[in-house]
Structures are given as C-alpha cells and as structure tokens.
Amino acid sequence: MTRFFSNYTAHVIKIDLEKCVGCKKCYNTCHVDVIRWDEKSKRPFPKYPEECATCNWCEIVCPVKCIEVIPRNPWRMPEPYPKEEYPLSYVEK
C-alpha cells in the first residue's frame, strides 16, 4: 500500500509501506527531521512534509526504493541534480 503524505502547500512524500523493510535509513538520514519513525508499525512517516528540504537523501539511501519525494514549489525551480548521477560514495549500499 502506497501512502501519500501531503497537504495543499507541502511537498508530496510517497512511501510504499508494503515494500518498506524497516531499515530506518530514511529516518536516520533526514537532516530536517521530516521523516519520523513509528515504533508501533516499525515504519517511517513524514511528520511535516511542508518542511522537507527536497534533498532526496531519504529516497537515495532507501535499499528497496519505496520512497519518492515530489517537490511542490510555488515558483519554478531549476532542475535538481539527477538522482542517478550522485557519486556512489554518497549512497550507502
């Protein structure tokens, strides 16, 4: 089941909870504390999507690729650095 977390002004953070293996890599890498951890379900959830820095590190470090961050900026932004172009040394295996 894919959950969509958003509000009318926030970025969209999609998390496929069925694919999630509960490794906490997204939770541990989120430097703005948007990705929180639910101890009961042992799964991540975005607490404040509107505060997401859209760095996409949660998406990059996920070993099963169950997270997708979709920026919702009110103004046109330049294209982000393509995720597949990040140096492998930045991405945990």
PyMOL commands that set and color helices and strands:
alter all, ss='L'
color gray80, all
select helices_A, chain A and resi 25-29+49-51+57-61+83-85+88-90
alter helices_A, ss='H'
color red, helices_A
select strands_A, chain A and resi 2-5+12-16+35-38+43-46+67-70
alter strands_A, ss='S'
color yellow, strands_A
deselect
rebuild
show_as cartoon
